[in-house]
Amino acid sequence: MLELSLLGTVFLLVGFALWLFADSDDDDSSGGLRQPVLIPVPVRHQRH
């Protein structure tokens, strides 16, 4: 019974480690959240 518990614990730890070290969805793999790209929008200034 102890061996089965140890085997389950090892599987959980290996699965958790793989989940932590999995590659993120970043294009440059730098980690963290991706910053939004700001696009300039032309604005017309009209005087009444």
N, C-alpha and C positions, 0 to 999 in steps of 0.2 A: 504494500500500500504506500509506503514511503517513497519507493522508486517511481510510482505513478504520479505522486504529488510533485516530486522533483522534476520529472519529465514535463509535466504541465507547466510548472514554473519556468523552466528553461524555454519552452516554446513561447510562453507569454513574453518573456524578456527579449527573446530574439525578434519576435514580431513587433514589439514596441520599439526596439532599436532600429529595425528596418523602416518603420513608419516615421521615426524622427529624422533619419538620414536620407530619406527618399528625396529625389530631386524635385525642386519646386517648379512651378509653371513659368518662372521667369525665363526670359530669352537669354539673359547673360549669366544665369546661375549665380548671381551675387547674393541671393538670399533677401529676405525682407519683402516688403510690399512694393509693387511697381508704382511709380509716380505717374499721374496723368500727364498727357502731352497737351500743352496749351497752344491753341491755334489763334493767331490774331484775327479779329473780325473787323472789317472796315466799317466805320461809323460815319454817317453823313451828318454834318452840323448845319442845320437850316435855321436861319433867323427869320422870324415873322415880321 
